[in-house]
Every structure is written in structure tokens, then in C-alpha cells.
């Protein structure tokens, strides 16, 4: 169980560091997806080791997969609209939201 939790923690921290340090918009979105993946691994781990009957963790993981897909679609559309206006993928150029 601790191995899976450690992998989830590493993915979450890699996403957190990537979303803070990286200036490219697409890389920030990928880092946010890594954070969601780390949370999903923790939910499934707790569901498989602690919850033998109801599978609430697996249901929450599926819910987060759906949220991640919607978040990525909306963020990519917003990025597309902003890229057409500024023609640059650096986050520092997009301060006029």
C-alpha cells in the first residue's frame, strides 16, 4: 500500500513543481494532469486496501478523470483563443485575463 501512495505522492509533487516552475502553457496543463493522476492513484489505493464493499475511491477516481477531461478541453480552448491573439505560448505574456 505504501508503495502506491508514494508513487501518487511523487506524481502529485512532480505536477506541482512543474506547474509552478514551467512557463509554457501546455506544459502547465500536463503538470496539472499529473497532479490529478497522483490523486487518482491515492483514491484507488485507498479504495482497494480499505474499502472492501462500496468502492467509493474508484467512483471518485472516475469522477476526477471526467473532471480532468473537461478541464483540459476548456483550458485548451482558452489557450487557443489567447494564442490567436498574442501568438506566444509563454504564460507571462497572458497577464491580461
C-alpha positions, 0 to 999 in steps of 0.5 A, a space after each residue: 500500500 505504501 508503495 502506491 501512495 508514494 508513487 501518487 505522492 511523487 506524481 502529485 509533487 512532480 505536477 506541482 513543481 512543474 506547474 509552478 516552475 514551467 512557463 509554457 502553457 501546455 506544459 502547465 496543463 500536463 503538470 496539472 494532469 499529473 497532479 490529478 493522476 497522483 490523486 487518482 492513484 491515492 483514491 484507488 489505493 485507498 479504495 482497494 486496501 480499505 474499502 472492501 464493499 462500496 468502492 467509493 475511491 474508484 467512483 471518485 477516481 472516475 469522477 476526477 478523470 471526467 473532471 480532468 477531461 473537461 478541464 483540459 478541453 476548456 483550458 485548451 480552448 482558452 489557450 487557443 483563443 489567447 494564442 490567436 491573439 498574442 501568438 506566444 505560448 509563454 504564460 507571462 505574456 497572458 497577464 491580461 485575463 
